[in-house]
Amino acid sequence: MELTLKSNNQDSIAKIIALAKKLNVSIERKDVDSTNTAKDVLKKRILNFKAKSETSFGDGADWQKTLREDRELPRL
């Protein structure tokens, strides 16, 4: 059986390793670059998304501008 634990807290890692040694569990540590996680890659893809064409709804800002022009706004 294999168990993978990920943590940035060095104190927690030290405690887990000490406990594993007491239980005679073999430990294999892999240092992973935390700056290039799958979550970060997905976030960058979402933020850098560019649509290939305009949506079928048209420009949302123009629609909202037109909608607000047809009525008087209440005075405060």
MARROKE-521006 format. One record per residue: residue number from 1; x negated, y negated, z negated of N, C-alpha, C in turn. Coordinates in nm, 3 decimals. Layout:
<sites>
<site><num>NUM</num><n_x>X</n_x><n_y>Y</n_y><n_z>Z</n_z><ca_x>X</ca_x><ca_y>Y</ca_y><ca_z>Z</ca_z><c_x>X</c_x><c_y>Y</c_y><c_z>Z</c_z></site>
...
</sites>
This chain:
<sites>
<site><num>1</num><n_x>-0.085</n_x><n_y>0.116</n_y><n_z>0.000</n_z><ca_x>0.000</ca_x><ca_y>0.000</ca_y><ca_z>0.000</ca_z><c_x>-0.090</c_x><c_y>-0.123</c_y><c_z>0.000</c_z></site>
<site><num>2</num><n_x>-0.044</n_x><n_y>-0.226</n_y><n_z>0.067</n_z><ca_x>-0.118</ca_x><ca_y>-0.350</ca_y><ca_z>0.075</ca_z><c_x>-0.030</c_x><c_y>-0.464</c_y><c_z>0.030</c_z></site>
<site><num>3</num><n_x>-0.089</n_x><n_y>-0.555</n_y><n_z>-0.049</n_z><ca_x>-0.018</ca_x><ca_y>-0.670</ca_y><ca_z>-0.102</ca_z><c_x>-0.098</c_x><c_y>-0.794</c_y><c_z>-0.066</c_z></site>
<site><num>4</num><n_x>-0.032</n_x><n_y>-0.893</n_y><n_z>-0.009</n_z><ca_x>-0.098</ca_x><ca_y>-1.017</ca_y><ca_z>0.029</ca_z><c_x>-0.047</c_x><c_y>-1.129</c_y><c_z>-0.060</c_z></site>
<site><num>5</num><n_x>-0.138</n_x><n_y>-1.199</n_y><n_z>-0.124</n_z><ca_x>-0.104</ca_x><ca_y>-1.313</ca_y><ca_z>-0.209</ca_z><c_x>-0.171</c_x><c_y>-1.436</c_y><c_z>-0.152</c_z></site>
<site><num>6</num><n_x>-0.098</n_x><n_y>-1.546</n_y><n_z>-0.143</n_z><ca_x>-0.154</ca_x><ca_y>-1.670</ca_y><ca_z>-0.093</ca_z><c_x>-0.135</c_x><c_y>-1.779</c_y><c_z>-0.198</c_z></site>
<site><num>7</num><n_x>-0.242</n_x><n_y>-1.851</n_y><n_z>-0.227</n_z><ca_x>-0.232</ca_x><ca_y>-1.958</ca_y><ca_z>-0.325</ca_z><c_x>-0.346</c_x><c_y>-2.057</c_y><c_z>-0.303</c_z></site>
<site><num>8</num><n_x>-0.317</n_x><n_y>-2.183</n_y><n_z>-0.331</n_z><ca_x>-0.420</ca_x><ca_y>-2.286</ca_y><ca_z>-0.327</ca_z><c_x>-0.472</c_x><c_y>-2.316</c_y><c_z>-0.467</c_z></site>
<site><num>9</num><n_x>-0.411</n_x><n_y>-2.257</n_y><n_z>-0.567</n_z><ca_x>-0.449</ca_x><ca_y>-2.282</ca_y><ca_z>-0.705</ca_z><c_x>-0.557</c_x><c_y>-2.181</c_y><c_z>-0.745</c_z></site>
<site><num>10</num><n_x>-0.679</n_x><n_y>-2.230</n_y><n_z>-0.764</n_z><ca_x>-0.793</ca_x><ca_y>-2.143</ca_y><ca_z>-0.796</ca_z><c_x>-0.776</c_x><c_y>-2.076</c_y><c_z>-0.932</c_z></site>
<site><num>11</num><n_x>-0.713</n_x><n_y>-2.143</n_y><n_z>-1.027</n_z><ca_x>-0.693</ca_x><ca_y>-2.083</ca_y><ca_z>-1.160</ca_z><c_x>-0.601</c_x><c_y>-1.962</c_y><c_z>-1.151</c_z></site>
<site><num>12</num><n_x>-0.495</n_x><n_y>-1.974</n_y><n_z>-1.073</n_z><ca_x>-0.402</ca_x><ca_y>-1.863</ca_y><ca_z>-1.057</ca_z><c_x>-0.470</c_x><c_y>-1.745</c_y><c_z>-0.989</c_z></site>
<site><num>13</num><n_x>-0.551</n_x><n_y>-1.774</n_y><n_z>-0.890</n_z><ca_x>-0.622</ca_x><ca_y>-1.668</ca_y><ca_z>-0.820</ca_z><c_x>-0.716</c_x><c_y>-1.595</c_y><c_z>-0.915</c_z></site>
<site><num>14</num><n_x>-0.787</n_x><n_y>-1.670</n_y><n_z>-0.999</n_z><ca_x>-0.879</ca_x><ca_y>-1.609</ca_y><ca_z>-1.096</ca_z><c_x>-0.806</c_x><c_y>-1.517</c_y><c_z>-1.193</c_z></site>
<site><num>15</num><n_x>-0.689</n_x><n_y>-1.561</n_y><n_z>-1.239</n_z><ca_x>-0.610</ca_x><ca_y>-1.479</ca_y><ca_z>-1.331</ca_z><c_x>-0.561</c_x><c_y>-1.351</c_y><c_z>-1.264</c_z></site>
<site><num>16</num><n_x>-0.519</n_x><n_y>-1.361</n_y><n_z>-1.139</n_z><ca_x>-0.471</ca_x><ca_y>-1.244</ca_y><ca_z>-1.065</ca_z><c_x>-0.585</c_x><c_y>-1.145</c_y><c_z>-1.043</c_z></site>
<site><num>17</num><n_x>-0.702</n_x><n_y>-1.196</n_y><n_z>-1.009</n_z><ca_x>-0.817</ca_x><ca_y>-1.109</ca_y><ca_z>-0.987</ca_z><c_x>-0.857</c_x><c_y>-1.039</c_y><c_z>-1.117</c_z></site>
<site><num>18</num><n_x>-0.856</n_x><n_y>-1.112</n_y><n_z>-1.228</n_z><ca_x>-0.890</ca_x><ca_y>-1.051</ca_y><ca_z>-1.357</ca_z><c_x>-0.790</c_x><c_y>-0.942</c_y><c_z>-1.393</c_z></site>
<site><num>19</num><n_x>-0.663</n_x><n_y>-0.966</n_y><n_z>-1.371</n_z><ca_x>-0.560</ca_x><ca_y>-0.865</ca_y><ca_z>-1.398</ca_z><c_x>-0.577</c_x><c_y>-0.743</c_y><c_z>-1.308</c_z></site>
<site><num>20</num><n_x>-0.606</n_x><n_y>-0.766</n_y><n_z>-1.182</n_z><ca_x>-0.625</ca_x><ca_y>-0.655</ca_y><ca_z>-1.088</ca_z><c_x>-0.745</c_x><c_y>-0.570</c_y><c_z>-1.128</c_z></site>
<site><num>21</num><n_x>-0.853</n_x><n_y>-0.632</n_y><n_z>-1.177</n_z><ca_x>-0.970</ca_x><ca_y>-0.555</ca_y><ca_z>-1.222</ca_z><c_x>-0.936</c_x><c_y>-0.470</c_y><c_z>-1.344</c_z></site>
<site><num>22</num><n_x>-0.853</n_x><n_y>-0.522</n_y><n_z>-1.436</n_z><ca_x>-0.812</ca_x><ca_y>-0.445</ca_y><ca_z>-1.554</ca_z><c_x>-0.728</c_x><c_y>-0.324</c_y><c_z>-1.513</c_z></site>
<site><num>23</num><n_x>-0.653</n_x><n_y>-0.340</n_y><n_z>-1.405</n_z><ca_x>-0.565</ca_x><ca_y>-0.231</ca_y><ca_z>-1.359</ca_z><c_x>-0.635</c_x><c_y>-0.139</c_y><c_z>-1.259</c_z></site>
<site><num>24</num><n_x>-0.765</n_x><n_y>-0.161</n_y><n_z>-1.237</n_z><ca_x>-0.844</ca_x><ca_y>-0.081</ca_y><ca_z>-1.142</ca_z><c_x>-0.786</c_x><c_y>-0.084</c_y><c_z>-1.000</c_z></site>
<site><num>25</num><n_x>-0.747</n_x><n_y>-0.203</n_y><n_z>-0.958</n_z><ca_x>-0.694</ca_x><ca_y>-0.223</ca_y><ca_z>-0.823</ca_z><c_x>-0.806</c_x><c_y>-0.283</c_y><c_z>-0.739</c_z></site>
<site><num>26</num><n_x>-0.827</n_x><n_y>-0.227</n_y><n_z>-0.620</n_z><ca_x>-0.932</ca_x><ca_y>-0.282</ca_y><ca_z>-0.534</ca_z><c_x>-0.884</c_x><c_y>-0.415</c_y><c_z>-0.475</c_z></site>
<site><num>27</num><n_x>-0.977</n_x><n_y>-0.508</n_y><n_z>-0.462</n_z><ca_x>-0.945</ca_x><ca_y>-0.643</ca_y><ca_z>-0.417</ca_z><c_x>-1.026</c_x><c_y>-0.673</c_y><c_z>-0.293</c_z></site>
<site><num>28</num><n_x>-0.959</n_x><n_y>-0.725</n_y><n_z>-0.193</n_z><ca_x>-1.025</ca_x><ca_y>-0.770</ca_y><ca_z>-0.071</ca_z><c_x>-0.980</c_x><c_y>-0.912</c_y><c_z>-0.047</c_z></site>
<site><num>29</num><n_x>-1.072</n_x><n_y>-1.004</n_y><n_z>-0.053</n_z><ca_x>-1.037</ca_x><ca_y>-1.145</ca_y><ca_z>-0.041</ca_z><c_x>-1.072</c_x><c_y>-1.196</c_y><c_z>0.097</c_z></site>
<site><num>30</num><n_x>-0.976</n_x><n_y>-1.263</n_y><n_z>0.159</n_z><ca_x>-0.997</ca_x><ca_y>-1.325</ca_y><ca_z>0.289</ca_z><c_x>-0.973</c_x><c_y>-1.474</c_y><c_z>0.274</c_z></site>
<site><num>31</num><n_x>-1.069</n_x><n_y>-1.554</n_y><n_z>0.313</n_z><ca_x>-1.051</ca_x><ca_y>-1.699</ca_y><ca_z>0.310</ca_z><c_x>-0.984</c_x><c_y>-1.742</c_y><c_z>0.439</c_z></site>
<site><num>32</num><n_x>-0.871</n_x><n_y>-1.807</n_y><n_z>0.424</n_z><ca_x>-0.793</ca_x><ca_y>-1.850</ca_y><ca_z>0.539</ca_z><c_x>-0.794</c_x><c_y>-2.001</c_y><c_z>0.545</c_z></site>
<site><num>33</num><n_x>-0.809</n_x><n_y>-2.054</n_y><n_z>0.664</n_z><ca_x>-0.805</ca_x><ca_y>-2.199</ca_y><ca_z>0.683</ca_z><c_x>-0.661</c_x><c_y>-2.245</c_y><c_z>0.664</c_z></site>
<site><num>34</num><n_x>-0.634</n_x><n_y>-2.316</n_y><n_z>0.555</n_z><ca_x>-0.497</ca_x><ca_y>-2.355</ca_y><ca_z>0.522</ca_z><c_x>-0.448</c_x><c_y>-2.472</c_y><c_z>0.606</c_z></site>
<site><num>35</num><n_x>-0.535</n_x><n_y>-2.536</n_y><n_z>0.683</n_z><ca_x>-0.492</ca_x><ca_y>-2.650</ca_y><ca_z>0.763</ca_z><c_x>-0.422</c_x><c_y>-2.606</c_y><c_z>0.891</c_z></site>
<site><num>36</num><n_x>-0.438</n_x><n_y>-2.481</n_y><n_z>0.930</n_z><ca_x>-0.382</ca_x><ca_y>-2.436</ca_y><ca_z>1.057</ca_z><c_x>-0.282</c_x><c_y>-2.323</c_y><c_z>1.034</c_z></site>
<site><num>37</num><n_x>-0.189</n_x><n_y>-2.344</n_y><n_z>0.945</n_z><ca_x>-0.088</ca_x><ca_y>-2.242</ca_y><ca_z>0.917</ca_z><c_x>0.020</c_x><c_y>-2.246</c_y><c_z>1.024</c_z></site>
<site><num>38</num><n_x>0.099</n_x><n_y>-2.142</n_y><n_z>1.029</n_z><ca_x>0.206</ca_x><ca_y>-2.133</ca_y><ca_z>1.128</ca_z><c_x>0.308</c_x><c_y>-2.245</c_y><c_z>1.107</c_z></site>
<site><num>39</num><n_x>0.330</n_x><n_y>-2.283</n_y><n_z>0.983</n_z><ca_x>0.426</ca_x><ca_y>-2.389</ca_y><ca_z>0.954</ca_z><c_x>0.378</c_x><c_y>-2.522</c_y><c_z>1.012</c_z></site>
<site><num>40</num><n_x>0.250</n_x><n_y>-2.550</n_y><n_z>0.999</n_z><ca_x>0.194</ca_x><ca_y>-2.674</ca_y><ca_z>1.053</ca_z><c_x>0.200</c_x><c_y>-2.675</c_y><c_z>1.206</c_z></site>
<site><num>41</num><n_x>0.172</n_x><n_y>-2.561</n_y><n_z>1.267</n_z><ca_x>0.178</ca_x><ca_y>-2.552</ca_y><ca_z>1.412</ca_z><c_x>0.320</c_x><c_y>-2.576</c_y><c_z>1.462</c_z></site>
<site><num>42</num><n_x>0.417</n_x><n_y>-2.515</n_y><n_z>1.394</n_z><ca_x>0.557</ca_x><ca_y>-2.534</ca_y><ca_z>1.432</ca_z><c_x>0.600</c_x><c_y>-2.679</c_y><c_z>1.414</c_z></site>
<site><num>43</num><n_x>0.557</n_x><n_y>-2.741</n_y><n_z>1.305</n_z><ca_x>0.591</ca_x><ca_y>-2.881</ca_y><ca_z>1.280</ca_z><c_x>0.535</c_x><c_y>-2.971</c_y><c_z>1.390</c_z></site>
<site><num>44</num><n_x>0.412</n_x><n_y>-2.946</n_y><n_z>1.432</n_z><ca_x>0.351</ca_x><ca_y>-3.025</ca_y><ca_z>1.539</ca_z><c_x>0.424</c_x><c_y>-3.006</c_y><c_z>1.671</c_z></site>
<site><num>45</num><n_x>0.466</n_x><n_y>-2.881</n_y><n_z>1.699</n_z><ca_x>0.542</ca_x><ca_y>-2.856</ca_y><ca_z>1.822</ca_z><c_x>0.673</c_x><c_y>-2.932</c_y><c_z>1.823</c_z></site>
<site><num>46</num><n_x>0.742</n_x><n_y>-2.937</n_y><n_z>1.709</n_z><ca_x>0.870</ca_x><ca_y>-3.007</ca_y><ca_z>1.701</ca_z><c_x>0.850</c_x><c_y>-3.157</c_y><c_z>1.716</c_z></site>
<site><num>47</num><n_x>0.748</n_x><n_y>-3.212</n_y><n_z>1.649</n_z><ca_x>0.725</ca_x><ca_y>-3.356</ca_y><ca_z>1.656</ca_z><c_x>0.677</c_x><c_y>-3.402</c_y><c_z>1.793</c_z></site>
<site><num>48</num><n_x>0.611</n_x><n_y>-3.314</n_y><n_z>1.867</n_z><ca_x>0.558</ca_x><ca_y>-3.351</ca_y><ca_z>1.998</ca_z><c_x>0.651</c_x><c_y>-3.309</c_y><c_z>2.113</c_z></site>
<site><num>49</num><n_x>0.774</n_x><n_y>-3.268</n_y><n_z>2.081</n_z><ca_x>0.867</ca_x><ca_y>-3.222</ca_y><ca_z>2.183</ca_z><c_x>0.908</c_x><c_y>-3.336</c_y><c_z>2.274</c_z></site>
<site><num>50</num><n_x>0.902</n_x><n_y>-3.312</n_y><n_z>2.403</n_z><ca_x>0.947</ca_x><ca_y>-3.408</ca_y><ca_z>2.505</ca_z><c_x>1.047</c_x><c_y>-3.337</c_y><c_z>2.595</c_z></site>
<site><num>51</num><n_x>1.164</n_x><n_y>-3.396</n_y><n_z>2.609</n_z><ca_x>1.266</ca_x><ca_y>-3.337</ca_y><ca_z>2.695</ca_z><c_x>1.228</c_x><c_y>-3.356</c_y><c_z>2.841</c_z></site>
<site><num>52</num><n_x>1.263</n_x><n_y>-3.258</n_y><n_z>2.923</n_z><ca_x>1.231</ca_x><ca_y>-3.266</ca_y><ca_z>3.065</ca_z><c_x>1.330</c_x><c_y>-3.353</c_y><c_z>3.141</c_z></site>
<site><num>53</num><n_x>1.451</n_x><n_y>-3.364</n_y><n_z>3.090</n_z><ca_x>1.551</ca_x><ca_y>-3.446</ca_y><ca_z>3.157</ca_z><c_x>1.640</c_x><c_y>-3.512</c_y><c_z>3.051</c_z></site>
<site><num>54</num><n_x>1.718</n_x><n_y>-3.611</n_y><n_z>3.096</n_z><ca_x>1.809</ca_x><ca_y>-3.679</ca_y><ca_z>3.006</ca_z><c_x>1.923</c_x><c_y>-3.585</c_y><c_z>2.968</c_z></site>
<site><num>55</num><n_x>1.976</n_x><n_y>-3.601</n_y><n_z>2.848</n_z><ca_x>2.085</ca_x><ca_y>-3.515</ca_y><ca_z>2.804</ca_z><c_x>2.211</c_x><c_y>-3.541</c_y><c_z>2.885</c_z></site>
<site><num>56</num><n_x>2.302</n_x><n_y>-3.447</n_y><n_z>2.884</n_z><ca_x>2.427</ca_x><ca_y>-3.462</ca_y><ca_z>2.958</ca_z><c_x>2.517</c_x><c_y>-3.567</c_y><c_z>2.895</c_z></site>
<site><num>57</num><n_x>2.489</n_x><n_y>-3.608</n_y><n_z>2.773</n_z><ca_x>2.567</ca_x><ca_y>-3.710</ca_y><ca_z>2.705</ca_z><c_x>2.523</c_x><c_y>-3.850</c_y><c_z>2.741</c_z></site>
<site><num>58</num><n_x>2.410</n_x><n_y>-3.864</n_y><n_z>2.806</n_z><ca_x>2.360</ca_x><ca_y>-3.995</ca_y><ca_z>2.841</ca_z><c_x>2.281</c_x><c_y>-4.056</c_y><c_z>2.727</c_z></site>
<site><num>59</num><n_x>2.259</n_x><n_y>-4.184</n_y><n_z>2.734</n_z><ca_x>2.182</ca_x><ca_y>-4.254</ca_y><ca_z>2.632</ca_z><c_x>2.270</c_x><c_y>-4.285</c_y><c_z>2.512</c_z></site>
<site><num>60</num><n_x>2.233</n_x><n_y>-4.235</n_y><n_z>2.397</n_z><ca_x>2.312</ca_x><ca_y>-4.255</ca_y><ca_z>2.275</ca_z><c_x>2.319</c_x><c_y>-4.400</c_y><c_z>2.233</c_z></site>
<site><num>61</num><n_x>2.210</n_x><n_y>-4.475</n_y><n_z>2.252</n_z><ca_x>2.208</ca_x><ca_y>-4.616</ca_y><ca_z>2.213</ca_z><c_x>2.304</c_x><c_y>-4.698</c_y><c_z>2.298</c_z></site>
<site><num>62</num><n_x>2.309</n_x><n_y>-4.671</n_y><n_z>2.428</n_z><ca_x>2.402</ca_x><ca_y>-4.742</ca_y><ca_z>2.516</ca_z><c_x>2.546</c_x><c_y>-4.710</c_y><c_z>2.480</c_z></site>
<site><num>63</num><n_x>2.574</n_x><n_y>-4.584</n_y><n_z>2.452</n_z><ca_x>2.709</ca_x><ca_y>-4.542</ca_y><ca_z>2.414</ca_z><c_x>2.754</c_x><c_y>-4.615</c_y><c_z>2.288</c_z></site>
<site><num>64</num><n_x>2.665</n_x><n_y>-4.621</n_y><n_z>2.189</n_z><ca_x>2.701</ca_x><ca_y>-4.687</ca_y><ca_z>2.064</ca_z><c_x>2.721</c_x><c_y>-4.837</c_y><c_z>2.084</c_z></site>
<site><num>65</num><n_x>2.638</n_x><n_y>-4.898</n_y><n_z>2.166</n_z><ca_x>2.649</ca_x><ca_y>-5.041</ca_y><ca_z>2.194</ca_z><c_x>2.783</c_x><c_y>-5.072</c_y><c_z>2.262</c_z></site>
<site><num>66</num><n_x>2.820</n_x><n_y>-4.990</n_y><n_z>2.359</n_z><ca_x>2.947</ca_x><ca_y>-5.008</ca_y><ca_z>2.430</ca_z><c_x>3.065</c_x><c_y>-4.988</c_y><c_z>2.336</c_z></site>
<site><num>67</num><n_x>3.055</n_x><n_y>-4.890</n_y><n_z>2.251</n_z><ca_x>3.163</ca_x><ca_y>-4.860</ca_y><ca_z>2.157</ca_z><c_x>3.186</c_x><c_y>-4.977</c_y><c_z>2.062</c_z></site>
<site><num>68</num><n_x>3.082</n_x><n_y>-5.042</n_y><n_z>2.019</n_z><ca_x>3.095</ca_x><ca_y>-5.151</ca_y><ca_z>1.923</ca_z><c_x>3.136</c_x><c_y>-5.282</c_y><c_z>1.990</c_z></site>
<site><num>69</num><n_x>3.117</n_x><n_y>-5.297</n_y><n_z>2.118</n_z><ca_x>3.153</ca_x><ca_y>-5.421</ca_y><ca_z>2.188</ca_z><c_x>3.303</c_x><c_y>-5.437</c_y><c_z>2.204</c_z></site>
<site><num>70</num><n_x>3.379</n_x><n_y>-5.326</n_y><n_z>2.198</n_z><ca_x>3.521</ca_x><ca_y>-5.335</ca_y><ca_z>2.227</ca_z><c_x>3.606</c_x><c_y>-5.377</c_y><c_z>2.108</c_z></site>
<site><num>71</num><n_x>3.546</n_x><n_y>-5.407</n_y><n_z>1.995</n_z><ca_x>3.624</ca_x><ca_y>-5.451</ca_y><ca_z>1.879</ca_z><c_x>3.546</c_x><c_y>-5.551</c_y><c_z>1.795</c_z></site>
<site><num>72</num><n_x>3.620</n_x><n_y>-5.630</n_y><n_z>1.722</n_z><ca_x>3.561</ca_x><ca_y>-5.730</ca_y><ca_z>1.635</ca_z><c_x>3.516</c_x><c_y>-5.662</c_y><c_z>1.504</c_z></site>
<site><num>73</num><n_x>3.401</n_x><n_y>-5.698</n_y><n_z>1.459</n_z><ca_x>3.355</ca_x><ca_y>-5.647</ca_y><ca_z>1.330</ca_z><c_x>3.419</c_x><c_y>-5.728</c_y><c_z>1.218</c_z></site>
<site><num>74</num><n_x>3.452</n_x><n_y>-5.665</n_y><n_z>1.107</n_z><ca_x>3.515</ca_x><ca_y>-5.737</ca_y><ca_z>0.997</ca_z><c_x>3.416</c_x><c_y>-5.837</c_y><c_z>0.936</c_z></site>
<site><num>75</num><n_x>3.469</n_x><n_y>-5.952</n_y><n_z>0.895</n_z><ca_x>3.386</ca_x><ca_y>-6.054</ca_y><ca_z>0.831</ca_z><c_x>3.382</c_x><c_y>-6.027</c_y><c_z>0.680</c_z></site>
<site><num>76</num><n_x>3.266</n_x><n_y>-6.046</n_y><n_z>0.624</n_z><ca_x>3.251</ca_x><ca_y>-6.021</ca_y><ca_z>0.481</ca_z><c_x>3.266</c_x><c_y>-6.147</c_y><c_z>0.400</c_z></site>
</sites>
